[in-house]
Amino acid sequence: MSDISESNPKATLGYRLALGTVIFFGLLIVIGVGVLIVGLMKGWGTHTSVSARVSTTTTPAAPVRMTLAPGYTILSTDTQPGRLVLHLRSSEKDEIDIIDLKDGHIISIIQAQAPK
């Protein structure tokens, strides 16, 4: 019993481990706050507008002209970035064409039987 009361509690292994853990996590907090401050100062995480990301020095592509095949009608159109999606119908089949707007080439054609 005299050994426990006379020993220095700061010299025990449990105390040293707890102190090391507190110091380690304290340093992590200080480093994290430092990174946060540097990030805010440099503007990390801010979104740039679309006009800032697109170069104004590029010349627009020449207009793309396409002719619809005889017997087809356009049921609907949709756009995605850089693409045009056409839903076409003829007497024999339905078709979905996906067209690249940069050069006008057809990326994909999906065909199905037309409803009767």
C-alpha positions in Angstrom: 0.0 0.0 0.0 2.9 2.3 0.6 4.1 1.8 -3.0 0.9 3.2 -4.5 0.7 6.3 -2.3 4.4 7.1 -2.6 4.7 6.7 -6.4 4.3 9.7 -8.7 1.0 9.4 -10.6 2.6 11.3 -13.5 5.2 8.5 -13.9 2.7 5.8 -14.6 2.4 4.3 -18.1 -1.4 5.1 -18.3 -0.8 8.7 -17.6 2.0 9.0 -20.2 -0.2 7.3 -22.8 -3.1 9.6 -22.0 -0.8 12.7 -22.2 0.6 11.5 -25.5 -2.9 11.0 -26.9 -4.0 14.4 -25.9 -0.9 16.1 -27.3 -1.3 14.1 -30.6 -5.0 15.1 -31.1 -4.2 18.7 -30.1 -1.6 18.8 -32.8 -4.1 17.4 -35.3 -6.6 20.1 -34.4 -4.0 22.8 -34.8 -2.9 21.5 -38.2 -6.5 21.1 -39.3 -7.4 24.7 -38.4 -4.2 25.9 -40.2 -5.2 24.0 -43.4 -8.7 25.5 -43.1 -7.4 29.0 -42.8 -5.0 28.5 -45.8 -7.8 27.0 -47.8 -10.1 29.9 -47.2 -7.4 32.4 -48.0 -6.5 30.7 -51.3 -10.1 30.2 -52.3 -10.2 26.4 -52.3 -13.7 25.0 -52.6 -15.2 28.0 -54.3 -17.1 27.4 -57.5 -16.2 29.3 -60.6 -18.9 30.4 -63.0 -19.4 28.7 -66.3 -18.2 31.8 -68.2 -14.9 31.7 -66.2 -14.3 28.1 -67.1 -15.1 28.5 -70.8 -12.4 30.2 -72.9 -13.7 33.1 -74.9 -10.9 32.8 -77.5 -12.3 29.6 -79.1 -14.1 30.1 -82.3 -17.6 28.6 -82.6 -17.9 25.5 -84.7 -19.5 25.7 -88.2 -23.2 25.0 -88.2 -24.1 21.4 -88.6 -26.9 20.7 -91.2 -28.7 17.4 -91.3 -31.6 16.1 -93.3 -34.3 13.9 -91.9 -34.9 10.7 -93.9 -38.2 10.6 -95.8 -41.1 9.2 -93.8 -39.6 10.1 -90.4 -41.2 12.6 -88.0 -39.6 14.1 -84.9 -41.6 13.2 -81.8 -39.4 14.9 -79.2 -36.0 16.5 -78.7 -33.8 16.9 -75.6 -30.4 18.3 -75.0 -27.6 17.3 -72.8 -24.2 19.1 -72.5 -22.8 18.8 -76.1 -25.5 16.4 -77.3 -28.9 16.5 -79.0 -31.3 13.6 -78.4 -34.0 13.1 -81.1 -36.9 10.7 -80.8 -37.9 9.9 -84.4 -40.8 7.7 -85.7 -41.5 6.2 -89.1 -44.2 3.8 -90.2 -41.9 0.8 -89.4 -39.9 1.8 -86.4 -39.2 4.2 -83.5 -35.7 5.5 -83.2 -33.7 7.6 -80.7 -30.6 9.3 -82.2 -27.9 10.9 -80.0 -26.0 13.5 -81.9 -22.7 15.2 -80.9 -23.2 19.0 -81.3 -19.6 19.8 -81.9 -19.2 18.1 -85.2 -22.7 16.6 -85.9 -21.8 12.9 -85.9 -24.3 10.4 -84.6 -23.0 8.9 -81.3 -25.7 6.3 -80.9 -28.9 5.0 -82.6 -31.5 3.0 -80.7 -34.2 1.4 -82.8 -37.5 -0.4 -81.8 -40.6 -1.5 -83.7 -43.1 1.3 -84.1 -46.4 0.8 -82.3 -49.3 -0.3 -84.6 
